[in-house]
Structure formats: C-alpha cells, structure tokens
Amino acid sequence: MISQNQRNENVKKILYKLTGISLVDNKDIMISNRLQKLRRNLNYHGDIDDLLASIENDKELSTQFINTFTTNKTNFFREEFHFNDLITRVLPKFASFDAPRINIYCCASSTGEEPYSIAMTIKEAEIKYINKIKTSIIASDIDTNVLKQASEGIYGFSKSGKEFPTWISPAKYFKRRVQKDAYSEEVFIKAKDELKRLITFQKINLTDERYPFEDDFFDVIFCRNVLIYFNEDDQNKILVKLFKKLKMGGTLYIGHSESPRILTKHVERIGQNIFLKIKEYI
Ligand SMILES: C[S@@+](CC[C@H](N)C(=O)[O-])C[C@H]1O[C@@H](n2cnc3c(N)ncnc32)[C@H](O)[C@@H]1O
C-alpha cells in the first residue's frame, strides 16, 4: 500500500515529466482534489495508484491527466497595460507600411480570452489608424480541453460587461446568446468569425525540444502567467526557445510575477513586464 506522501510525489513526477510543471510543497490538498476530479472525469472506480502507474504509457490517459492538472485562470484584457502598449506603441509602427503584416504568438492561451483580446486590439487599431493589417495570431496551450473551448469562442457574460475595458464594445466582436429555462437566464457571447479568422489554435508543450516556427518569425510574443509553473532552469530554457522565434526589435510580454531571467542582457525593459529584443541570444 502506497502512502499519501509517496502518491503525491508520484503525481509530481508524472506531471513534471509530461508538462514540465513543478508542483512545490504544500500542494497536498490540490493534488488530492485533482485526483478526485480525474477519477470523476474518467468514471474510474479502481485503485488510483494503478491508474497512475498506467498514465505514461496511455496517450488518452496522459491527456486527461494533463488537462486535470493544469491551472487555466485567465480573463479578457488581463493586465490591460499590455494591450494598451500594443495599440499605442507596437501597432502604429505598421501604419506606414505598404502591406502591413504582423505575426503574434500567445504561448499559453488557456480558454482563449488572451488571444481574442489581442485580436480585438488589432481590429481597434485598424479602425483608428491602420487601413488593413494582415494578422496571424498563433495561440497554443498544452491542455486540449481549453484549446477546444478557445476555438469555440463561447464565454459567459455578466450584465455589467465589466469583462471588457471601456474602449472595447463587446457587441462589435461577439454575438449574444441567451439561454433560458423556467428558473434562470444565462447570457453567453460567441466570438464573431472576423475575430476567429485571425487566430490559429494549436497544441504545443512549451517544454518540447523545438517549437514549430521559423526563427525570428514573431513581431510580438505573449508569454504570460505560465512561467511561474516551471522551475528556474526550465523557465530559462523556455525563454531562450521563445526568444529565438522573436524578431530583433520585437516585443515580449510576460506576466506580472514573472521575469525574463536569462535574457536580461538581451532585452530592454520598456514598461511593466514589456521587453524589446535588442540582442540575439547565442
Ligand atoms: C494561468 S493560465 C495563463 C493564461 C493566460 N496566458 C493569461 O495570462 O491569462 C496558464 C496556462 O498555461 C498552460 N500550460 C501549463 N503548462 C504548459 C506547457 N508545458 N506547455 C504549454 N502550456 C502550458 C496551462 O494549460 C494554462 O492554460
């Protein structure tokens, strides 16, 4: 019989191997809650340690395990100052180009609010000062459930509309749907095709050896609120791999409690967690 401690260590090892996520100590309650959730999702009534033993050799099971253990908290225009920077500093530069084109990577896109916020920001710039900018937003995550949700683009919507900053009118970019039954009424919004068309969702594990993009491809990379889940060594490896994909002079946005660590000499900090690539990392 395996002790609770051993089981938790086992979960941490599997999670690290599959995703690079390093669970720190004091996560016992979280681990046991997530294992319960995994059981429920799989409708599994057998021995949990037997289940854990088979995860690594079973593709479907490892997908379910990953989806259960990722933390997907996000919201529209989270850390709004990054979107303000995008519309006031980054996008105006494209206005003078004959055929402007922008490539953006959002590397931990969760349920999609972040890439849709990027897409809305670009649409707003087109209304304000760029005629038409050819846009490609690649949005990736390791969790297949959130990727599915993101590509559907359907979200719960509060009456106040406080999910959005004042400079965004949600009605412009989302269709409203009301679901009613005898007892309640719920409002949903669904991203319009003009927004969806700008985004390609794909599964990418940030700890993979290589990312499927050319070097120097992206003008902007959003890598926010995901580095915190990795140990320092893995954070550095991810940052270096992402950095290679960023054009010289391109912009890297990272989360509020994250730092560019290994890249300090290769970036210039120009705002709150906003960094410009100034030197290649070799
Ligand atoms: C807290 S959410 C952040 C979402 C969004 N970037 C934001 O700032 O609101 C972290 C996301 O990272 C994803 N993630 C965790 N480990 C990953 C990995 N190894 N590769 C790719 N995505 C990963 C999770 O699935 C989750 O959706």
The ligand as an SDF file (V2000), in Angstrom:
LIG
                    3D

 27 29  0  0  0  0  0  0  0  0999 V2000
   -2.8220   30.5210  -15.7240 C   0  0  0  0  0  0  0  0  0  0  0  0
   -3.0260   30.1330  -17.4030 S   0  0  0  0  0  0  0  0  0  0  0  0
   -2.4930   31.6360  -18.1550 C   0  0  0  0  0  0  0  0  0  0  0  0
   -3.3720   32.0330  -19.3040 C   0  0  0  0  0  0  0  0  0  0  0  0
   -3.0300   33.3630  -19.9790 C   0  0  0  0  0  0  0  0  0  0  0  0
   -1.7050   33.3410  -20.5470 N   0  0  0  0  0  0  0  0  0  0  0  0
   -3.1740   34.5380  -19.0530 C   0  0  0  0  0  0  0  0  0  0  0  0
   -2.1750   35.1700  -18.7080 O   0  0  0  0  0  0  0  0  0  0  0  0
   -4.3060   34.8520  -18.6540 O   0  0  0  0  0  0  0  0  0  0  0  0
   -1.6330   29.0360  -17.6920 C   0  0  0  0  0  0  0  0  0  0  0  0
   -1.8110   28.1700  -18.9450 C   0  0  0  0  0  0  0  0  0  0  0  0
   -0.5520   27.5380  -19.1950 O   0  0  0  0  0  0  0  0  0  0  0  0
   -0.8050   26.2700  -19.7460 C   0  0  0  0  0  0  0  0  0  0  0  0
    0.3990   25.4130  -19.6100 N   0  0  0  0  0  0  0  0  0  0  0  0
    0.9050   24.8350  -18.4910 C   0  0  0  0  0  0  0  0  0  0  0  0
    1.9820   24.0910  -18.7880 N   0  0  0  0  0  0  0  0  0  0  0  0
    2.1800   24.2050  -20.1250 C   0  0  0  0  0  0  0  0  0  0  0  0
    3.1360   23.6670  -21.0270 C   0  0  0  0  0  0  0  0  0  0  0  0
    4.1220   22.8460  -20.6250 N   0  0  0  0  0  0  0  0  0  0  0  0
    3.0280   23.9930  -22.3290 N   0  0  0  0  0  0  0  0  0  0  0  0
    2.0370   24.8120  -22.7700 C   0  0  0  0  0  0  0  0  0  0  0  0
    1.1000   25.3470  -21.9750 N   0  0  0  0  0  0  0  0  0  0  0  0
    1.1660   25.0470  -20.6600 C   0  0  0  0  0  0  0  0  0  0  0  0
   -1.9930   25.7700  -18.9170 C   0  0  0  0  0  0  0  0  0  0  0  0
   -2.6880   24.7410  -19.5790 O   0  0  0  0  0  0  0  0  0  0  0  0
   -2.8110   27.0510  -18.7440 C   0  0  0  0  0  0  0  0  0  0  0  0
   -3.8540   27.1290  -19.6750 O   0  0  0  0  0  0  0  0  0  0  0  0
  1  2  1  0
  2  3  1  0
  2 10  1  0
  3  4  1  0
  4  5  1  0
  5  6  1  0
  5  7  1  0
  7  8  2  0
  7  9  1  0
 10 11  1  0
 11 12  1  0
 11 26  1  0
 12 13  1  0
 13 14  1  0
 13 24  1  0
 14 15  1  0
 14 23  1  0
 15 16  2  0
 16 17  1  0
 17 18  1  0
 17 23  2  0
 18 19  1  0
 18 20  2  0
 20 21  1  0
 21 22  2  0
 22 23  1  0
 24 25  1  0
 24 26  1  0
 26 27  1  0
M  CHG  2   2   1   9  -1
M  END
$$$$
